[in-house]
Amino acid sequence: MGTPKRRRSDRAGRTRMHSPGRPTAGRREHRQRFWAAVARGVSSVDAAVEAGVSAVVGVRWFREAGGMPPSAIRAPLSGRYLSFAEREEIAVLRARGCGVREIARQLGRSPSTISRELRRNAATRSGGLEYRASAAQWHADRRARRPRSAKLAVNAELRRYVQDRLSGAVERPDGGAVDGPEVRWIGRRHGRRKDRRWAKSWSPEQISGRLRVDFPDDESMHISHEAIYQSLYVQGRGALRRELTACLRTGRALRVPRARTHRGKGFVTDQVLISERPAEAEDRAVPGHWEGDLILGLGSSSIGTLVERTTRFTMLLHLPPMTDRGPRVKNGPALAGHGAEAVRDAIASTITTLPEQLRRSLTWDQGTEMAQHAQLRIDTGLPVYFCDPHSPWQRGTNENTNGLLLLRRS
């Protein structure tokens, strides 16, 4: 008997593989646009829309990567590799019956590059060597992955050292174990503050620095703090338990892009920042410039304070729970009494009892309770200005008054 005829797919130069399922959603350029938008401070949903993929895909990319772009995505694609546009052109010319050299001539590539592409990245599920651009790009991306085992995954002693100090499980000089914090991991942005008891836990920076002191001559026991963070945040590295993220000082289960941390409130524009407030409010010579804030108590109770900068005259805002609004509705107005609508109405009803000469400006912090400041200005004619983020000293008169009120209440 003769040698059995080989399937043409066996000549693809690729080892036999099991079906990995459907190709992943989005290509390299989609992921690059997605992470570029995230780096600008855009949310995962909006970044996905900008990249041309669904919002669900964008959220999944962000969570799988731990909030940081993969290194393979950050590096620009070298010109020596075929792009998806070139693969689409190859598929069109191949369907027209063009030969390898004709395709290479039109693309400005070497004939050997085209020949290898048609053979290596062909779609072989049908038993032939059919060439489709999407399948070829999928094969190329899969082959380009060169995952390297994390140092914490292959070094058990180093992994044990890091995990014990992240969780706070350290030993006494006599070898006895010191109980660390009990950590509850919820897999979301932040755990509850009472569950983030990290007083005995070490930060990745402390662990990295201590390793060089305890093992000065053993390079296998040295690791950077960034490698520890990546082992915690990035799924699939298999080095550290993700539950240990609750032991970090921030308690974050995902990294937050730096641009998002500096992002202000959407209702605060440059025209209403404190830098635009009239200069007469700074020297306190003219009365009528007010500072305001909320004091929150137990059971979602709250009270508002308005302090006049010149005379220190103080008025309190009554903010009872809004029980007459019915049951709580998702994305509806806050019913605790210190939502945007309640604060707007309380300020309007209180400030309008004063003469117009004593209603020159109001300075507030960037809390969401002042999201309806524009409507407040329309109703009362009172200009509203906002402090810079994390700058409570810019309304120091109100801060001091609130401190006195809290001291008297205690």
C-alpha positions as CSV (number, residue, x, y, z in Angstrom):
1,M,0.0,0.0,0.0
2,G,1.2,3.5,-0.8
3,T,1.8,6.3,1.7
4,P,-1.5,8.0,2.7
5,K,-2.0,11.4,1.1
6,R,-1.4,14.2,3.6
7,R,-3.9,16.8,4.2
8,R,-3.0,20.2,2.8
9,S,-3.4,21.7,6.3
10,D,-0.5,19.6,7.5
11,R,1.8,21.6,5.3
12,A,1.0,24.9,7.2
13,G,4.2,24.5,9.2
14,R,2.2,24.6,12.4
15,T,1.9,22.0,15.1
16,R,-1.6,20.4,15.5
17,M,-3.6,22.4,18.1
18,H,-6.9,22.0,19.7
19,S,-9.6,24.6,18.9
20,P,-9.0,27.6,21.2
21,G,-12.5,28.9,20.5
22,R,-13.4,32.1,18.7
23,P,-10.8,34.9,18.2
24,T,-10.6,37.5,20.9
25,A,-12.7,40.6,20.6
26,G,-10.7,43.5,19.3
27,R,-7.3,43.6,17.7
28,R,-4.0,45.1,18.8
29,E,-4.9,48.6,17.5
30,H,-8.2,48.5,19.3
31,R,-6.4,47.7,22.6
32,Q,-3.9,50.4,22.0
33,R,-6.6,53.0,21.4
34,F,-8.4,51.7,24.5
35,W,-5.4,52.1,26.8
36,A,-4.5,55.4,25.3
37,A,-7.9,56.7,26.3
38,V,-7.7,55.2,29.8
39,A,-4.3,57.0,30.2
40,R,-6.1,60.3,29.5
41,G,-8.5,59.6,32.4
42,V,-11.4,58.3,30.4
43,S,-13.6,55.6,32.0
44,S,-13.4,52.0,30.8
45,V,-16.8,52.2,29.1
46,D,-16.1,55.5,27.3
47,A,-12.6,54.2,26.3
48,A,-14.1,51.0,24.9
49,V,-16.5,53.1,22.7
50,E,-13.6,55.2,21.5
51,A,-11.6,52.1,20.7
52,G,-14.5,50.6,18.7
53,V,-15.4,47.7,20.9
54,S,-18.3,47.1,23.3
55,A,-18.4,48.5,26.8
56,V,-18.4,44.9,28.3
57,V,-15.2,44.1,26.4
58,G,-13.5,47.3,27.7
59,V,-14.4,46.6,31.3
60,R,-13.1,43.1,30.9
61,W,-9.8,44.3,29.4
62,F,-9.4,46.7,32.3
63,R,-10.1,44.1,35.0
64,E,-8.0,41.4,33.4
65,A,-5.0,43.7,33.2
66,G,-5.4,45.0,36.7
67,G,-5.9,48.6,35.6
68,M,-2.5,48.8,33.8
69,P,-1.8,48.4,30.1
70,P,0.1,45.2,29.2
71,S,3.7,45.7,28.1
72,A,3.1,44.1,24.8
73,I,0.4,46.7,24.0
74,R,2.6,49.6,25.1
75,A,5.4,48.8,22.7
76,P,4.8,50.1,19.1
77,L,4.5,47.5,16.4
78,S,7.7,47.2,14.3
79,G,7.5,47.7,10.6
80,R,9.0,44.3,9.9
81,Y,5.7,42.7,10.9
82,L,2.7,42.6,8.7
83,S,-0.2,44.8,9.9
84,F,-3.9,43.9,9.8
85,A,-4.4,46.2,6.8
86,E,-1.7,44.4,4.9
87,R,-3.3,41.1,5.7
88,E,-6.6,42.3,4.4
89,E,-4.9,43.3,1.2
90,I,-3.3,39.9,0.9
91,A,-6.7,38.2,1.4
92,V,-8.2,40.4,-1.4
93,L,-5.4,39.8,-3.8
94,R,-5.3,36.1,-3.0
95,A,-9.1,35.9,-3.8
96,R,-8.4,37.5,-7.1
97,G,-6.0,34.8,-8.0
98,C,-2.8,36.8,-7.7
99,G,0.4,34.9,-7.1
100,V,2.9,35.3,-4.3
101,R,5.3,37.5,-6.3
102,E,2.5,39.7,-7.5
103,I,1.1,40.2,-4.0
104,A,4.7,41.0,-2.7
105,R,5.2,43.5,-5.5
106,Q,2.0,45.4,-4.7
107,L,2.7,45.4,-1.0
108,G,6.4,46.2,-1.2
109,R,7.3,43.1,0.7
110,S,9.6,40.2,0.1
111,P,8.0,37.2,-1.7
112,S,9.3,34.9,1.0
113,T,7.4,37.0,3.6
114,I,4.1,36.6,1.7
115,S,4.7,32.9,1.1
116,R,5.4,32.3,4.8
117,E,2.4,34.3,5.7
118,L,0.1,32.3,3.4
119,R,1.4,29.0,4.8
120,R,1.9,29.7,8.5
121,N,-1.2,31.9,9.2
122,A,-3.7,30.2,7.0
123,A,-7.1,29.0,8.2
124,T,-6.8,25.2,8.2
125,R,-10.1,24.2,9.9
126,S,-11.6,23.2,6.6
127,G,-8.7,21.0,5.7
128,G,-7.3,23.4,3.1
129,L,-5.1,26.5,3.2
130,E,-7.7,29.2,2.9
131,Y,-6.4,32.6,3.9
132,R,-8.6,35.0,5.9
133,A,-7.2,38.2,7.3
134,S,-9.0,37.9,10.7
135,A,-7.8,34.3,11.3
136,A,-4.3,35.2,10.1
137,Q,-4.1,38.2,12.5
138,W,-5.3,35.9,15.3
139,H,-2.6,33.3,14.6
140,A,0.1,36.0,14.5
141,D,-1.0,37.5,17.8
142,R,-1.1,34.1,19.5
143,R,2.4,33.3,18.2
144,A,3.8,36.7,19.3
145,R,2.9,36.0,22.9
146,R,6.0,35.0,24.8
147,P,4.8,34.7,28.4
148,R,7.6,34.6,30.9
149,S,7.1,33.0,34.4
150,A,6.9,35.6,37.1
151,K,9.8,35.5,39.6
152,L,7.3,35.1,42.5
153,A,5.6,32.2,40.7
154,V,8.8,30.1,40.4
155,N,10.5,31.0,43.7
156,A,8.5,29.5,46.5
157,E,10.7,30.9,49.3
158,L,10.5,34.5,47.9
159,R,6.7,34.1,47.4
160,R,6.2,33.0,51.0
161,Y,8.3,35.9,52.3
162,V,6.3,38.4,50.4
163,Q,2.9,36.9,51.2
164,D,3.6,36.7,54.9
165,R,4.6,40.4,55.1
166,L,1.8,41.6,52.9
167,S,-0.8,39.8,55.1
168,G,1.0,40.8,58.3
169,A,1.8,37.2,59.2
170,V,5.3,37.7,60.7
171,E,7.3,35.7,63.2
172,R,8.8,36.5,66.6
173,P,12.5,36.0,67.1
174,D,11.6,32.7,68.9
175,G,9.8,31.4,65.8
176,G,6.3,31.9,67.1
177,A,3.8,33.3,64.6
178,V,2.4,36.8,65.1
179,D,-1.3,37.0,64.1
180,G,-1.9,39.4,61.2
181,P,-5.1,41.2,60.1
182,E,-8.1,39.2,58.9
183,V,-8.7,40.4,55.3
184,R,-12.0,40.3,53.5
185,W,-11.6,40.6,49.7
186,I,-14.6,41.7,47.7
187,G,-12.9,41.9,44.3
188,R,-13.9,45.5,43.6
189,R,-12.3,48.9,43.8
190,H,-12.2,49.2,47.6
191,G,-13.0,47.1,50.6
192,R,-14.8,48.4,53.6
193,R,-12.5,50.5,55.7
194,K,-13.1,48.4,58.8
195,D,-11.9,45.3,56.9
196,R,-8.7,47.0,55.7
197,R,-6.7,46.5,58.9
198,W,-3.2,46.9,57.5
199,A,-1.5,48.2,60.6
200,K,0.7,45.1,60.8
201,S,1.0,44.7,57.0
202,W,4.0,45.8,55.0
203,S,3.8,47.8,51.8
204,P,5.5,46.4,48.6
205,E,8.1,49.2,48.9
206,Q,9.0,48.1,52.4
207,I,9.2,44.4,51.4
208,S,11.4,45.2,48.4
209,G,13.8,47.2,50.6
210,R,13.9,44.7,53.4
211,L,14.8,41.8,51.0
212,R,18.0,43.6,50.1
213,V,18.9,43.9,53.8
214,D,18.0,40.3,54.8
215,F,19.5,38.7,51.6
216,P,22.3,41.1,50.5
217,D,24.2,38.5,48.4
218,D,21.2,36.4,47.1
219,E,19.9,37.9,43.8
220,S,17.2,35.3,43.6
221,M,15.6,36.9,46.7
222,H,15.5,40.4,45.3
223,I,12.4,41.8,43.7
224,S,11.1,45.3,42.9
225,H,8.0,46.7,44.4
226,E,6.5,47.1,40.9
227,A,6.8,43.3,40.3
228,I,4.9,42.8,43.6
229,Y,2.1,45.2,42.5
230,Q,1.8,43.5,39.1
231,S,1.6,40.0,40.7
232,L,-1.3,41.3,42.8
233,Y,-3.2,43.2,40.1
234,V,-2.7,41.3,36.9
235,Q,-4.9,38.2,36.5
236,G,-3.2,35.1,35.2
237,R,0.3,35.6,36.6
238,G,-0.5,33.1,39.3
239,A,2.0,34.4,41.8
240,L,0.2,36.1,44.7
241,R,-3.3,35.7,46.0
242,R,-5.4,38.6,44.8
243,E,-7.1,38.7,48.2
244,L,-3.9,40.3,49.5
245,T,-4.8,43.6,47.6
246,A,-7.1,44.3,50.6
247,C,-4.0,44.5,52.7
248,L,-2.5,47.4,50.7
249,R,-2.7,50.9,52.1
250,T,-5.2,51.9,49.4
251,G,-7.2,48.7,49.6
252,R,-7.7,48.8,45.8
253,A,-8.3,45.6,43.8
254,L,-7.5,47.5,40.6
255,R,-5.0,50.2,39.8
256,V,-6.4,53.6,39.1
257,P,-4.8,55.5,36.1
258,R,-3.1,58.7,37.3
259,A,-5.2,60.9,35.1
260,R,-8.3,59.8,36.8
261,T,-7.0,60.7,40.3
262,H,-6.6,64.3,39.2
263,R,-9.9,64.5,37.5
264,G,-12.3,67.0,39.0
265,K,-16.0,67.0,39.3
266,G,-17.9,67.3,36.0
267,F,-20.1,70.1,37.2
268,V,-17.0,72.3,38.1
269,T,-15.7,74.4,35.3
270,D,-12.9,76.9,35.1
271,Q,-15.4,79.8,35.3
272,V,-16.5,78.8,38.8
273,L,-13.2,78.1,40.5
274,I,-12.1,80.1,43.5
275,S,-9.5,81.9,41.3
276,E,-12.4,83.7,39.6
277,R,-13.9,84.9,42.8
278,P,-13.9,88.7,43.2
279,A,-10.8,90.2,44.9
280,E,-12.9,92.0,47.5
281,A,-13.8,88.6,49.1
282,E,-10.2,87.9,49.9
283,D,-9.5,90.9,52.2
284,R,-12.9,90.6,54.0
285,A,-13.5,94.4,53.7
286,V,-16.9,94.0,52.1
287,P,-19.6,91.8,53.8
288,G,-21.7,89.4,51.8
289,H,-19.2,86.7,50.9
290,W,-20.1,83.3,52.3
291,E,-18.4,80.0,52.8
292,G,-20.4,76.8,53.2
293,D,-20.1,73.1,53.9
294,L,-21.9,70.0,55.3
295,I,-21.5,68.3,58.7
296,L,-22.4,64.6,58.5
297,G,-23.6,62.7,61.5
298,L,-24.8,59.2,62.4
299,G,-27.6,57.6,60.5
300,S,-27.0,59.7,57.4
301,S,-28.0,62.8,59.3
302,S,-26.5,66.1,58.2
303,I,-26.6,69.8,58.7
304,G,-25.3,72.6,56.5
305,T,-23.4,75.7,57.6
306,L,-23.1,79.1,56.0
307,V,-20.4,81.5,57.5
308,E,-20.0,85.1,56.4
309,R,-16.3,85.9,55.9
310,T,-16.3,89.4,57.3
311,T,-18.5,89.1,60.4
312,R,-18.3,85.3,61.0
313,F,-22.1,85.3,61.2
314,T,-23.2,81.7,60.9
315,M,-26.5,80.3,59.6
316,L,-27.4,76.6,59.8
317,L,-29.2,74.7,57.0
318,H,-31.9,72.3,58.1
319,L,-31.5,69.1,56.0
320,P,-34.0,66.5,57.2
321,P,-34.4,63.2,55.4
322,M,-36.6,63.4,52.3
323,T,-39.2,60.8,53.4
324,D,-41.9,62.4,51.2
325,R,-40.2,61.4,48.0
326,G,-41.2,57.7,48.2
327,P,-38.9,54.7,48.0
328,R,-35.3,55.1,46.9
329,V,-34.8,54.8,43.2
330,K,-31.5,53.8,41.5
331,N,-29.8,56.9,40.1
332,G,-32.5,59.0,41.5
333,P,-32.2,61.9,44.0
334,A,-30.5,61.3,47.4
335,L,-33.1,60.8,50.1
336,A,-30.8,61.3,53.1
337,G,-31.3,65.0,53.1
338,H,-27.9,66.1,51.8
339,G,-28.3,65.4,48.1
340,A,-28.0,68.1,45.4
341,E,-31.7,68.9,45.4
342,A,-32.1,69.1,49.1
343,V,-29.0,71.3,49.6
344,R,-30.0,73.6,46.8
345,D,-33.4,74.2,48.2
346,A,-32.0,74.7,51.8
347,I,-29.5,77.3,50.7
348,A,-32.1,79.1,48.5
349,S,-34.7,79.3,51.3
350,T,-32.1,80.5,53.8
351,I,-30.0,83.0,51.8
352,T,-33.0,84.7,50.3
353,T,-34.0,86.0,53.8
354,L,-31.0,88.4,53.6
355,P,-30.8,91.6,51.7
356,E,-29.3,91.5,48.2
357,Q,-26.3,93.4,49.4
358,L,-25.4,90.5,51.6
359,R,-25.6,87.9,48.8
360,R,-22.4,88.6,46.9
361,S,-20.8,85.1,46.6
362,L,-20.7,81.6,48.1
363,T,-17.6,79.4,48.3
364,W,-17.9,75.6,48.6
365,D,-15.8,72.5,48.2
366,Q,-16.2,70.2,45.2
367,G,-18.7,67.9,46.9
368,T,-21.5,66.4,44.7
369,E,-24.1,68.1,47.0
370,M,-23.5,71.3,45.0
371,A,-24.0,69.7,41.6
372,Q,-27.0,72.0,41.0
373,H,-25.1,75.2,41.7
374,A,-26.2,76.6,38.3
375,Q,-29.9,76.4,39.2
376,L,-29.1,77.8,42.6
377,R,-27.6,80.9,41.0
378,I,-30.6,81.3,38.7
379,D,-33.0,81.0,41.7
380,T,-31.2,83.3,44.1
381,G,-28.7,85.4,42.0
382,L,-25.9,84.1,44.3
383,P,-22.6,83.4,42.4
384,V,-21.1,80.1,43.6
385,Y,-17.3,79.4,43.5
386,F,-15.5,76.1,44.2
387,C,-12.2,75.5,46.0
388,D,-9.5,73.5,44.3
389,P,-9.5,69.7,44.8
390,H,-8.3,68.7,48.3
391,S,-7.8,72.3,49.4
392,P,-10.1,72.9,52.4
393,W,-7.9,75.7,53.7
394,Q,-9.3,77.9,50.9
395,R,-12.4,78.2,53.0
396,G,-10.8,78.3,56.3
397,T,-13.4,80.4,58.1
398,N,-16.0,77.7,57.5
399,E,-13.6,74.9,58.5
400,N,-12.9,76.7,61.8
401,T,-16.6,77.2,62.5
402,N,-17.4,73.6,61.8
403,G,-14.7,72.5,64.2
404,L,-16.1,74.7,66.9
405,L,-19.6,73.2,66.3
406,L,-18.3,69.7,66.5
407,L,-16.4,70.4,69.6
408,R,-19.4,71.9,71.3
409,R,-21.6,69.0,70.3
410,S,-19.1,66.5,71.7
